[in-house]
Amino acid sequence: MERIHEIMDRELPAIGAKNERIIQGPYYKGVSEINGSSLKLRFSAECEGRSLNRVTTFLNEEIIELMKREEIEIAAR
């Protein structure tokens, strides 16, 4: 978990800067759920309501790519 914190602290500001729809953030909010050997991580960002779906999709894709670059295994669904 310490490695996840370090990566998010280092990388999230740059991810947020890549999308003009993000007003503030994104922020890493920690683990929201533990299910067997998997974890759900929680993130937040402020955006206009009409941009919510686009920002959510953008952040999900960016975080998936970040995890791949950092060689952190993520579950495929």
C-alpha contacts under 8 A as a table, 3 or more apart, distances in Angstrom:
res1	aa1	res2	aa2	distance
1	M	4	I	5.06
1	M	5	H	6.33
2	E	5	H	5.13
2	E	6	E	6.28
3	R	6	E	5.08
3	R	7	I	6.15
4	I	7	I	5.16
4	I	8	M	6.09
5	H	8	M	5.23
5	H	9	D	6.05
5	H	28	Y	7.87
6	E	9	D	5.20
6	E	10	R	6.14
7	I	10	R	5.15
7	I	11	E	5.89
8	M	11	E	5.18
8	M	12	L	5.34
8	M	28	Y	6.54
9	D	12	L	6.12
9	D	13	P	7.56
9	D	28	Y	7.87
10	R	13	P	7.13
11	E	14	A	5.60
11	E	15	I	6.41
12	L	15	I	4.96
12	L	16	G	6.11
12	L	25	G	7.60
12	L	26	P	6.09
12	L	27	Y	6.97
12	L	28	Y	7.94
13	P	16	G	5.18
13	P	17	A	6.24
13	P	25	G	6.99
13	P	26	P	6.99
14	A	17	A	5.06
14	A	18	K	6.49
15	I	18	K	5.35
15	I	19	N	7.36
15	I	26	P	7.72
15	I	59	L	7.77
15	I	62	E	7.06
16	G	19	N	5.80
16	G	22	I	6.33
16	G	24	Q	7.69
16	G	25	G	6.01
16	G	26	P	5.74
17	A	20	E	6.95
17	A	22	I	7.76
19	N	22	I	5.84
19	N	55	V	7.88
20	E	23	I	7.37
21	R	47	C	5.97
21	R	48	E	7.28
21	R	51	S	6.65
21	R	55	V	6.87
22	I	25	G	6.89
22	I	26	P	7.71
22	I	45	A	6.64
22	I	46	E	5.95
22	I	47	C	4.92
22	I	48	E	7.96
22	I	55	V	7.00
23	I	45	A	7.45
23	I	46	E	5.29
23	I	47	C	5.14
23	I	48	E	7.77
24	Q	45	A	5.75
24	Q	46	E	4.96
24	Q	47	C	7.17
25	G	44	S	6.86
25	G	45	A	4.60
25	G	46	E	6.39
26	P	43	F	6.60
26	P	44	S	5.42
26	P	45	A	4.28
26	P	46	E	7.45
27	Y	43	F	5.46
27	Y	44	S	5.21
27	Y	45	A	6.21
28	Y	41	L	7.79
28	Y	42	R	6.25
28	Y	43	F	4.62
28	Y	44	S	6.72
29	K	41	L	7.36
29	K	42	R	5.13
29	K	43	F	5.29
29	K	44	S	7.05
30	G	41	L	5.70
30	G	42	R	5.58
30	G	43	F	7.52
31	V	34	I	7.49
31	V	39	L	6.61
31	V	40	K	5.75
31	V	41	L	4.53
31	V	42	R	5.97
32	S	39	L	7.60
32	S	40	K	5.54
32	S	41	L	5.69
32	S	42	R	5.77
33	E	39	L	5.77
33	E	40	K	5.04
33	E	41	L	7.34
34	I	37	S	7.40
34	I	38	S	5.98
34	I	39	L	4.69
34	I	40	K	6.48
35	N	38	S	5.26
35	N	39	L	6.29
38	S	75	A	7.52
47	C	51	S	6.38
47	C	52	L	6.53
47	C	55	V	7.52
48	E	51	S	5.42
48	E	52	L	6.73
49	G	52	L	5.35
50	R	53	N	7.60
51	S	54	R	5.44
51	S	55	V	6.00
52	L	55	V	5.22
52	L	56	T	5.98
53	N	56	T	5.11
53	N	57	T	6.14
54	R	57	T	5.19
54	R	58	F	6.05
55	V	58	F	4.98
55	V	59	L	6.05
56	T	59	L	5.24
56	T	60	N	6.09
57	T	60	N	5.17
57	T	61	E	6.18
58	F	61	E	5.30
58	F	62	E	6.13
59	L	62	E	5.05
59	L	63	I	5.96
60	N	63	I	5.27
60	N	64	I	6.13
61	E	64	I	5.17
61	E	65	E	6.26
62	E	65	E	5.17
62	E	66	L	6.08
63	I	66	L	4.88
63	I	67	M	6.11
64	I	67	M	5.20
64	I	68	K	6.31
64	I	74	I	7.75
65	E	68	K	5.05
65	E	69	R	6.19
66	L	69	R	5.11
66	L	70	E	6.16
67	M	70	E	5.08
67	M	71	E	5.98
67	M	72	I	5.02
67	M	73	E	7.05
67	M	74	I	7.30
68	K	71	E	4.90
68	K	72	I	5.96
68	K	73	E	7.10
69	R	72	I	7.75
